Amino acid sequence: MSEKIEKSEGGTLKGILAKPVWGWFGFVALMFVAAALFLWLIFTVTPWMKSRASFYKFTPDTNQVAMGSVPSDEELRVDIGRLQHKIDRLTPGGVYLIVNTTDNTFELYQNKKLIRNGLCSTGSYIKLETDGEKHWVFETPKGALSIKGKITDPVWRKPDWAFVEEGLPIPVADDPSRYEYGVLGDYALALGHGYLIHGTLYKRFLGQPVTHGCIRMNDEDLEAVYKTLPIGAKVFIY
């Protein structure tokens, strides 16, 4: 009877641990395997699961639709409406002018439709220097400008650079020699800081960058622009 009990106890954990060598060796081996399995789960399986979660969260496929991360039609309509409102605010009345200084062309829009386009002339980018520290670079300003004022039969008040360019002494501010008539065409639209949209006597140069910064047009195009653009209308120059 005692022999049977001893044999049955030899198969239990208590029996194994009771053996001097193999009992403790087996226990340590079992703990080592458990620890290795635990570390494998932490450093291998867990990062893989996180990467898969990240993939399903950010990849733009059907999973995104299911998770609700893709905007709905209603949200898209709201975004488009906001963008349209911003465009309308930038172009009051749907009237604006676009000037391309690379190709020296213009496009006139009314009610968001192109109603006229053609050639113009913009800044030459020539640099003019005096004997002193004064210098000028003849470039047309770029960006979103606006019509500051409108003038019929404009008179050109020649700035200092006009006299330097001609090799003449610069006169006082109100000298009569500063005023020149009939060189800007029938109309002018002021863009601020002395820059104008105006006509020209040198129509053969339209389509070329030859101005001192103003935008030149032929008579018919200038008249259309003058009559279409109200004060405050946007002029986009790029």
C-alpha angles and dihedrals in degrees: 000000000000090000092057092050091050091052094049092049090051090070095053127087088251089053094048093048089049090066111090101227115012095041098061093035091056092047092051091047091051092051091047092053091048092050092048091050091050092051091047090055092050100045102032115024099035096054089046091053091048092050091051091049090051091049093053091045099052107023108103099230138107091298089066091054090052091048093048097240095125113083115253123236090259092053090049091051090052092050092048090049091053091049091049090050090053091050091048090050091052092046107039112200091009089272121128145134128232120201122193109203093188097057094023093231134130137208124202118204131194124178085359091298126115107246101167141009136170148125126316137165127241139179120323095211088226114152118223120195135186129211087263129051096287119112139158134205112205103220132141112240115247131215137052107331129166139215107268098179145349125226134187120208092007122203119216115231102203114228124216094269091061090064093042089052091053092046092245129135114262110252127214118281098265099036112139090231089072093068120080124179132209099015100102099055127238097307141032132187117202119224096181133260091056096301117133142181103225146143129270143215090215102068092156088071095057110124092037131096098246108126133102090241104298124109114246125201137175119260099262095046092045092052092050092049092046093051095043103045117070123202107284095032115138125251113195111201122185 
